[in-house]
């Protein structure tokens, strides 16, 4: 199989670095100067610059980007910040609603469980009064087993 010649490298120059990056690259080169031979400094500086790339994460844009938005469209930085504040308030409101709904659901479940247990006890008492103690014990046992299972499940789900 014939080897293909290597593809020519792009001759398009890299876009100019922002002033902060250029200053940072000069500072790196100044500090590594006595430690790295002059022929390898450029490669070392570019490798360090790639490793030190800035990352930003958050609900609003990076401050530098906000400044640029503001330069392009005055008032846009304030609008972006207000948008992030509204989104944060929406998230807080939704979490509050979710927690309230979960608490209400748990309370409703406890009430229904209590009502079912009372009905179960009443049914067992009624059957027991008519002399069928075995059936009364079975009804009561099923009700108590359900309550115990609910308590165990409730403890483990936390």
PLY file of the C-alpha trace (Angstrom):
ply
format ascii 1.0
element vertex 158
property float x
property float y
property float z
element edge 157
property int vertex1
property int vertex2
end_header
0.00 0.00 0.00
1.47 3.32 -1.07
1.98 5.99 1.51
0.31 9.29 0.88
2.37 12.41 1.29
1.51 14.38 4.42
-1.21 16.94 3.91
0.09 20.48 3.82
-0.45 22.42 7.02
-2.77 25.36 6.93
-1.05 28.63 6.17
-3.93 30.64 7.62
-2.54 32.63 10.52
-4.09 32.12 13.94
-6.47 34.87 15.04
-4.83 37.50 17.20
-4.94 36.85 20.91
-6.87 39.21 23.17
-4.60 41.63 25.05
-4.98 39.72 28.31
-3.80 36.48 26.69
-0.86 38.18 24.98
0.25 39.71 28.29
-0.16 36.36 30.02
1.92 34.63 27.33
4.68 37.24 27.73
4.65 36.74 31.50
4.94 32.95 31.09
7.82 33.39 28.66
9.58 35.80 31.06
9.26 33.38 33.98
10.39 30.26 32.12
13.18 32.10 30.29
16.13 30.80 32.31
14.62 27.31 32.64
13.78 26.45 29.02
16.07 26.69 25.97
15.11 29.54 23.65
14.16 27.18 20.80
11.49 25.42 22.87
10.03 28.45 24.66
7.35 29.14 22.08
6.10 25.57 22.20
6.14 25.53 26.02
4.29 28.85 26.20
1.61 27.70 23.75
1.20 24.41 25.65
0.83 26.25 28.97
-1.65 28.68 27.39
-3.77 25.76 26.16
-3.67 24.15 29.59
-4.51 27.41 31.35
-7.50 28.25 29.19
-10.11 30.17 31.09
-13.38 28.48 31.90
-16.45 30.15 33.30
-19.70 28.66 34.37
-22.64 30.33 35.96
-26.10 31.74 35.48
-24.81 34.89 33.80
-22.16 35.60 31.20
-18.50 36.08 32.03
-17.83 39.67 33.16
-15.67 40.31 30.10
-18.51 39.14 27.86
-21.00 41.30 29.77
-18.72 44.29 29.16
-18.64 43.48 25.45
-22.44 43.09 25.32
-22.73 46.47 27.03
-20.38 48.06 24.50
-22.40 46.66 21.61
-25.84 47.40 23.05
-25.96 49.77 26.05
-28.23 48.40 28.78
-27.89 44.80 27.64
-25.69 43.76 30.58
-28.38 44.92 33.02
-31.02 43.03 31.03
-28.90 39.86 31.09
-28.43 40.13 34.86
-32.16 40.76 35.36
-32.92 37.71 33.22
-30.63 35.58 35.42
-32.28 36.99 38.56
-35.76 36.18 37.22
-34.66 32.67 36.33
-33.18 32.17 39.79
-36.39 33.44 41.44
-38.41 31.09 39.21
-36.23 28.16 40.31
-36.68 29.10 43.97
-40.46 29.39 43.53
-40.66 26.03 41.75
-38.60 24.28 44.43
-40.83 25.78 47.10
-43.96 24.57 45.28
-42.50 21.10 44.83
-41.59 20.80 48.51
-45.01 22.08 49.58
-46.73 19.60 47.25
-44.60 16.72 48.59
-45.41 17.64 52.20
-49.13 17.91 51.39
-49.00 14.54 49.61
-47.32 12.91 52.61
-49.86 14.41 55.01
-52.73 13.22 52.80
-51.23 9.75 52.68
-50.93 9.69 56.49
-54.57 10.75 56.86
-55.78 8.11 54.41
-53.61 5.50 56.11
-55.00 6.43 59.50
-58.56 6.30 58.18
-57.91 2.89 56.61
-56.46 1.60 59.89
-59.48 2.87 61.85
-61.83 1.18 59.37
-59.76 -2.00 59.60
-59.87 -1.97 63.43
-63.62 -1.29 63.35
-64.17 -4.15 60.89
-62.08 -6.50 63.03
-64.01 -5.44 66.16
-67.34 -5.93 64.36
-66.42 -9.40 63.11
-65.01 -10.28 66.55
-68.24 -9.20 68.27
-70.15 -11.70 66.15
-67.90 -14.47 67.42
-65.55 -14.99 64.48
-62.29 -14.28 66.30
-60.07 -15.95 63.68
-61.39 -13.71 60.90
-61.15 -10.68 63.21
-57.50 -11.54 63.95
-56.75 -11.95 60.25
-58.34 -8.58 59.39
-56.50 -6.86 62.22
-53.22 -8.60 61.32
-53.42 -7.45 57.70
-54.08 -3.86 58.82
-51.24 -3.85 61.34
-48.87 -5.48 58.81
-49.72 -2.72 56.32
-48.99 -0.02 58.89
-45.69 -1.63 59.88
-44.70 -1.97 56.21
-45.55 1.69 55.60
-43.39 2.78 58.56
-40.47 0.64 57.39
-40.76 1.93 53.83
-40.95 5.49 55.11
-37.80 5.12 57.18
-35.76 3.57 54.35
-36.83 6.07 51.69
-35.26 8.91 53.67
0 1
1 2
2 3
3 4
4 5
5 6
6 7
7 8
8 9
9 10
10 11
11 12
12 13
13 14
14 15
15 16
16 17
17 18
18 19
19 20
20 21
21 22
22 23
23 24
24 25
25 26
26 27
27 28
28 29
29 30
30 31
31 32
32 33
33 34
34 35
35 36
36 37
37 38
38 39
39 40
40 41
41 42
42 43
43 44
44 45
45 46
46 47
47 48
48 49
49 50
50 51
51 52
52 53
53 54
54 55
55 56
56 57
57 58
58 59
59 60
60 61
61 62
62 63
63 64
64 65
65 66
66 67
67 68
68 69
69 70
70 71
71 72
72 73
73 74
74 75
75 76
76 77
77 78
78 79
79 80
80 81
81 82
82 83
83 84
84 85
85 86
86 87
87 88
88 89
89 90
90 91
91 92
92 93
93 94
94 95
95 96
96 97
97 98
98 99
99 100
100 101
101 102
102 103
103 104
104 105
105 106
106 107
107 108
108 109
109 110
110 111
111 112
112 113
113 114
114 115
115 116
116 117
117 118
118 119
119 120
120 121
121 122
122 123
123 124
124 125
125 126
126 127
127 128
128 129
129 130
130 131
131 132
132 133
133 134
134 135
135 136
136 137
137 138
138 139
139 140
140 141
141 142
142 143
143 144
144 145
145 146
146 147
147 148
148 149
149 150
150 151
151 152
152 153
153 154
154 155
155 156
156 157
